[in-house]
Amino acid sequence: MPLKPGASKAAITYNIKTLIEDYKRRGAIGTSHPKSTAKARKQAVAISLSKAKRDSRT
């Protein structure tokens, strides 16, 4: 699951979309297995925003 680097809105949106597609295919986001799509979506948003924050520091 390679996520796009950057803190732009486009990069964050792309990363959320990628994580949700990964969840639909494998039933997991990373090592987590959320039970519902809503929980998976919230987790995807949190992961994407966290990555954007890390990328903006460098």
C-alpha positions in Angstrom: 0.0 0.0 0.0 2.3 2.8 -1.2 0.8 6.1 -0.1 1.5 9.3 -2.0 3.8 11.7 -0.1 2.8 15.3 0.6 0.4 17.3 2.6 -1.8 18.7 -0.2 -5.5 18.0 -0.3 -5.0 16.0 -3.4 -2.4 13.7 -1.8 -4.6 13.2 1.3 -7.7 12.4 -0.8 -5.7 9.9 -2.9 -4.3 8.2 0.2 -7.8 7.8 1.7 -9.1 6.4 -1.6 -6.2 4.0 -1.7 -6.7 2.8 1.8 -10.4 2.3 1.4 -9.8 0.3 -1.8 -7.3 -1.8 0.1 -9.8 -2.4 2.8 -12.5 -3.5 0.3 -10.0 -6.0 -1.3 -8.3 -7.5 1.7 -10.6 -6.6 4.6 -7.7 -4.9 6.3 -6.1 -1.5 6.6 -2.4 -2.2 7.3 -2.6 -4.7 10.2 -6.0 -3.6 11.5 -9.2 -5.3 10.6 -12.1 -2.9 11.2 -15.5 -4.5 11.4 -17.4 -1.9 9.5 -16.8 0.3 6.4 -17.5 3.4 8.5 -14.7 2.5 11.0 -12.4 1.7 8.1 -13.1 5.1 6.6 -12.4 6.9 9.9 -9.1 5.0 10.2 -8.2 5.7 6.6 -8.7 9.5 7.3 -6.6 9.3 10.4 -3.8 7.5 8.7 -3.8 9.9 5.7 -3.7 13.0 7.9 -1.0 11.5 10.1 1.1 10.8 7.0 0.5 14.4 5.7 1.6 15.8 9.1 4.8 13.8 9.0 5.5 14.8 5.4 5.0 18.5 6.1 7.6 18.5 8.9 10.5 17.5 6.5 
